[in-house]
Amino acid sequence: MNNLIDINQTLDLIKLKFYNEWLYTAHIYDEGDGKFHQQLTKQVVETYIDPLNLAKDAHILDMGSGPGYFLDEMRDRGYTNVHGVTLSPGDIKICEDIVTGKQIGRAHV
């Protein structure tokens, strides 16, 4: 009978399980709507993104897009291929409301 258990593999699986639980619970929070965050995003885009002179059809992906301020700034500058990803249900709702209100593109949840 070969009933040996690889303790290192078992520990790795346990660590992975706890990491996944932490990742998908501890980091999912609503950034929410806030003027300071919106103004800071605008300043960052003006300082660091505008000087890059990206093509207006450049593929732009905002990982952790929150309420979509960066996406709004880029669309306001005429960029046509902008996408954002957020896991927060509250921020997804804000983005959907913005998309619906401006009638731009579609929100994918």
C-alpha positions as CSV (number, residue, x, y, z in Angstrom):
1,M,0.0,0.0,0.0
2,N,1.3,3.4,-1.0
3,N,-0.6,5.9,1.1
4,L,2.1,8.5,1.3
5,I,1.1,12.1,1.2
6,D,3.4,14.8,-0.1
7,I,3.2,17.3,2.8
8,N,4.7,20.1,0.6
9,Q,2.0,19.7,-2.0
10,T,-0.7,19.7,0.6
11,L,0.7,22.8,2.2
12,D,0.9,24.6,-1.1
13,L,-2.8,23.7,-1.8
14,I,-3.8,25.1,1.6
15,K,-1.8,28.3,1.0
16,L,-3.4,28.7,-2.4
17,K,-6.9,28.2,-0.9
18,F,-6.4,30.8,1.7
19,Y,-4.8,33.2,-0.8
20,N,-7.7,32.9,-3.1
21,E,-10.2,33.5,-0.3
22,W,-8.3,36.6,0.8
23,L,-7.9,37.9,-2.8
24,Y,-11.6,37.6,-3.6
25,T,-12.9,39.0,-0.3
26,A,-10.4,41.4,1.2
27,H,-9.8,43.4,-2.0
28,I,-13.3,43.8,-3.3
29,Y,-14.5,47.1,-2.0
30,D,-16.3,50.0,-3.6
31,E,-14.1,53.0,-4.3
32,G,-17.3,55.0,-4.7
33,D,-17.9,58.3,-6.3
34,G,-15.5,61.1,-5.0
35,K,-14.5,64.5,-6.4
36,F,-10.9,64.2,-5.0
37,H,-10.3,60.9,-6.8
38,Q,-11.8,62.3,-10.0
39,Q,-9.6,65.4,-9.8
40,L,-6.5,63.4,-9.0
41,T,-7.2,61.1,-12.0
42,K,-7.5,64.1,-14.3
43,Q,-4.2,65.5,-13.0
44,V,-2.4,62.1,-13.5
45,V,-3.7,61.8,-17.1
46,E,-2.7,65.4,-17.9
47,T,0.8,64.8,-16.4
48,Y,1.7,61.3,-17.5
49,I,-0.7,60.1,-20.2
50,D,-1.2,63.2,-22.4
51,P,2.5,63.6,-23.1
52,L,2.6,60.0,-24.6
53,N,0.6,61.2,-27.6
54,L,-1.1,57.8,-27.9
55,A,-3.1,57.0,-31.1
56,K,-6.8,57.7,-30.5
57,D,-7.6,54.1,-31.4
58,A,-4.9,52.6,-29.0
59,H,-6.1,49.7,-26.9
60,I,-6.4,50.9,-23.3
61,L,-7.2,48.6,-20.5
62,D,-7.7,49.9,-16.9
63,M,-7.3,47.0,-14.5
64,G,-9.1,47.9,-11.2
65,S,-11.0,50.8,-12.8
66,G,-13.1,51.5,-9.8
67,P,-15.9,54.0,-10.7
68,G,-14.3,54.6,-14.2
69,Y,-12.7,58.1,-13.8
70,F,-9.7,57.1,-15.9
71,L,-12.0,55.7,-18.6
72,D,-14.0,58.9,-18.6
73,E,-10.8,61.0,-19.0
74,M,-9.6,59.0,-21.9
75,R,-13.0,59.0,-23.6
76,D,-13.2,62.8,-23.1
77,R,-9.9,63.1,-24.9
78,G,-11.3,61.2,-27.9
79,Y,-9.9,57.7,-27.3
80,T,-12.2,55.1,-28.7
81,N,-10.9,51.8,-27.5
82,V,-11.0,52.0,-23.7
83,H,-12.0,49.2,-21.4
84,G,-12.0,48.8,-17.6
85,V,-12.2,45.9,-15.2
86,T,-13.4,46.1,-11.6
87,L,-14.7,43.4,-9.3
88,S,-16.6,45.8,-7.0
89,P,-20.4,45.5,-7.4
90,G,-20.9,49.1,-6.3
91,D,-18.3,50.4,-8.8
92,I,-19.8,48.3,-11.6
93,K,-23.2,50.0,-10.9
94,I,-21.6,53.5,-11.1
95,C,-19.9,52.6,-14.4
96,E,-23.2,51.2,-15.8
97,D,-25.0,54.3,-14.8
98,I,-22.4,56.5,-16.4
99,V,-22.5,54.5,-19.6
100,T,-26.3,54.6,-19.7
101,G,-26.4,58.3,-18.9
102,K,-23.9,59.2,-21.6
103,Q,-25.1,56.5,-24.0
104,I,-21.6,55.4,-24.8
105,G,-20.7,51.8,-25.6
106,R,-21.9,49.0,-23.4
107,A,-21.0,47.8,-19.9
108,H,-20.1,44.2,-19.6
109,V,-20.5,42.6,-16.2
